[in-house]
Structure formats: structure tokens, C-alpha cells
């Protein structure tokens, strides 16, 4: 049974039957008073999905704008009544359904393409890493793998065009596709911008004026950034996105554009990810996201575009409201236990999902979340990590998230230091390839879900 899930609003339903009806729709069990449940839901083609129900009739699909379209009843037998409904959203979205039950009108969402479970893998993958990652991911049972796809791998030099060098991207995406894993690339990350030279000085392109030059140092080393202008930067990012989406339109259906841009200004100070004033300019960020999203949709109309909003932003909903128009679904990134091991705060995930969904009217998913299994000297442990995975997965799922991607599959081989030392232990698998307790917890949750 493929069903699911949440946000059930009931009208004229007796309180005594509420729990049973919710249980019926969430878990497929039979509620004695209403006998209402979804048996199956699946995509038939690019325009239609089928839903088979018991104890429900007059089924309608509700568009994001609130328009209701009656579904066509096709057949009825001992397995239930099947309706054909228009597919108004992307394939992995959970459509809103309205139906008549013996206890009144109910609305609910149901998964068409199953819940999008996934893991984040090491940035800048090499072939050797892929050989290790694929069997771990497939055994875990996830459907998708998210990874950083370096902009400068295909466009080494900022020259107004793209060097058609797709070898690295082809290899990574094809390996995942061959293993039955959907590839979710994080693209246009400023930390992988193309190279540019000014005389004898070379560095990475930055959306600043051409006199701009700044060197950024962090745990990965020092990088010099040279300004190319905001408009030229946006044009280059959009051309790259168009070429990428055109090339992989049969293999990639979700693009994670940039990284936590609701905290981009903070990245220039505390996090030391970015340089320049443009990342503190919301108008520039809106232009960048809108242009890149438009380029992807022109090249690949069937693709969805998202970004991982960092939920710890004090102005989270302000930024969601001004940036969400560029996205088909809202992605969230959450690390509530980054600074302390207890209490485990995985149950907070559902509240963030609910708030973002209500504010935008769009599907929401967890694009990143994690909890470290160490350092044990600071109170972190495998048991607490496993509990966080359990809490956050169920909280997101029950709140109506269309997906959950855990960061990350495996501990890094090169250790972080300072405040980022916890990131050495975020993996579901340790650096030697041994699964931790959280790996088996997530595997069990996915098996029960599907």
C-alpha cells in the first residue's frame, strides 16, 4: 500500500470517529465506523494518476489554487473503487484529495511516487567513492542520492560560455541511475564558481564589480575571489543551469539550486563560505534564483527546483516568503542538535514543515538534516543519533513532507576542526564503512513506509 499521510481536515466528523479515520488514512487499517481508506495511488502518465479507495466516493483533486476537479470513476470491485484524476503537480508531489465519506467530507494527501527518501553523499565525488557509496545506499533502501555537482567541473573558466566537459557529472549521475537511485544534484554553489584571472591573479568568480578581490580562508584552505559583476554572474549561472538541465532531462528531475541562501549574508561572516556584499542583497538573490529556475524549466519542463532553507535562520519565514516563488517545492535544512546532544530535537521537524507549507502553499521536504554520533566526550552517541533519525523522519512524514534526505551517508575521511568537529560524525556509516545504529533505524523506517 502506498498511501499516506497527513493533514487531514475533517468537516462534520464525530469526535468519536476522528482517531479511527485518521488511522485509516495514514496506515491503511480499517476504521469500523467509516471503513474509509486509500488502497493504492499511482501515476498512469504525465497527465493522470489513479487512486483506489474504500469507503470514499465523489473523489476530487484540489489544485494549489484551490480549484476542485472531479475524478472519473473507472471501476469498482472487491479491492475498492478506482478513480482517474488529473495530475496537477510534479510526479513526487502529494496531491490534495477531497472525498465524501460516511462521516462527512474529508481532505487528505496521498503519495504518488512514494516518499522521497534519500541521503547526502560527499561533495565532489570520485569514482572510488561511488563504488563504496552505491551498495551502502541501495542496501539502506533510499530512493535518491543528493550530492554537490561542482559548477567549475563543467565550466572551469568564467568566459561567457561553457566548456562542454561533462565527464565527471556523466559518471556520477550514470552510476546512480544504473543502481536505480535518483540523482539530486546541488548546483550553482558559489564555492565552486568558475575561475577568472585579472593579470597574474587568478581566483573564482564573485558577483561583485570587476575591481573586487578578496581571499577567503577556512578549513579547506584559502581561495581568492575576483569580481565579474552581478549581471554577468547571473547570466553565467543561468547558461550553466540550462545546459545542465538539457543534458540530464531524462535522468535528473529535482535540482537543489545553491545552498542556504536565506543565510547567505551570515555565510560571509560567521560561516566564512562566501565573500562580497551581493550575498547580503536580497534583490540580487531573488534575481539569481529566478533566472536559474527559469533556465532549468525552459530546458527541462518536467523538473522541479528547490533549495535547502536553513531553518535556524531567525528570519526564516521572511526569507521563505521572498524567495519561494523561484521554487516548485520548499526544501528545509535542519541541525537542531549541532551545539548540544540533548534533548534530542528531531520532533521539531514537523513544525517547520507545517509552517513552510502553510506560508507558501507548496509541497515541503527535508533536503538536509543530521545529528552526530560523536564526539562521545561531548555527550553525543550512536544511540542519540539513532533516536534523532527516528524522531525527525516520523515528524517530517506525519507533517506531510514529501521527502526526507539525511546528511550524510558516510563520515568524512578528512576531519573538520573547531566548531565544525561534530561534522566528522554525521554519517550513518563510519569512515571505515561500518554502519552505525542510525543506519539500521532509517532502513527499518523506509521498509515500513514502502
ZIWO-V872810 format. One line per field, one symbol per residue. phi: phi as a letter, one per 30 degrees, with the letter a starting at -180 (. if undefined). burial: b if it has 9 or more other ideal C-beta (glycine too) atoms within 8 Angstrom, else e. Layout:
phi: ???
burial: ???
//
This chain:
phi: .ccalbhcccbicdedceddddddddcidcdedchcacdabadcadcbbcbcbbibbhdbccdedjdcbddcdcabaddkccccbddcbdecdcddccacceckdbbacbdccidddabccedhdceddddddeddddddjdcbbcadcdeddcbdbdbiacddcceddedddddddddicdcbdcbidedbdddbbbidcbacdbdbddddaacccbddkcbccbdbjddddddddddddddddddcdcbbbbccdhbhddcdddddcddhcbbjdedccddddddddddddddddddbeddccbbddddddecedddeddcdddcdbccbbbbdcdcadbddcdddedddeddddddcicdbbddaaabddadddcjdaddddddddddddddddddjecabcccbdbdddcddbiddddddbdddbdddjcdcddedddeddddddc
burial: ebbbbbbbebeebeeebbebbbbbbbebeebebbbbbbbbbebeeeebbbbbbbbbeebbbbbeeeebbebebeeeeeebbbbbbebeebebbbbbbbbebebbbbbbbbbbebbbbbbbbbeebeeebbebbbebbbebbbebbbbbbbbbbbbeebeeeeeeeeebbebbbbbbbebebbbbbbbbbbebbbbbbeeebbbbbbbbeeebbbbbeeeeeebbbbbbbbebbbbbbbbbbbbbbbebbeebbbbbbbbbbbbbebbbeebbbbbbebbeeeebbbbbbbbbbbbbbebbeebbbbbbbbbbbeebbebbbebbebbebbbbbbbebeeebeebbbebbbebbbbbbebbebbbbbbbbbbbbbbeeebbbbebbbbbbbbbbbbbbbbbbbbbbbbbbbbbeeebeeeebbbbbbbbbbeeeeebbbbbbbbebbeebe
//
